[in-house]
Amino acid sequence: MLFICYPRCTTCQKANKWLDEQGVNYTYRHIAEDNPSEAELREWHARSGLPLKKFFNTSGMLYKELQLKDKLPTMSDDELYKLLATNGMLVKRPLLVSDDYVLVGFKAEEWEKNIKI
């Protein structure tokens, strides 16, 4: 299982603590130092069943600086994947990736439902 987060993000901190409390084994990955590649994002998106927009960190400063709220609706999926791969801070976090699922953002109930503890 791969846990992708930004250590200073409070939601990521909560998710990290929750995983540790549940005794879940995972590999930790710092999203800003090792941002997801375009290929990873394509695979995770396909497996998640979520709209691609859900992979964007819409509350982040970079998202707002780039005025992506207005730009995303006119961009193709290829453009969106390329954009997400340019900077990990654009990607919604935390991400939890396993062989069976891809979870975007942290909701304890959703994680508990998917993770076999």
Secondary structure, 3 states (H helix, E strand, C coil): CEEEECCCCHHHHHHHHHHHHHCCCCEEEECCCCCCCHHHHHHHHHHHCCCHHHHECCCCHHHHHCCHHHHHHHCCHHHHHHHHHHCHHHECCCEEECCCCEEECCCHHHHHHHCCC
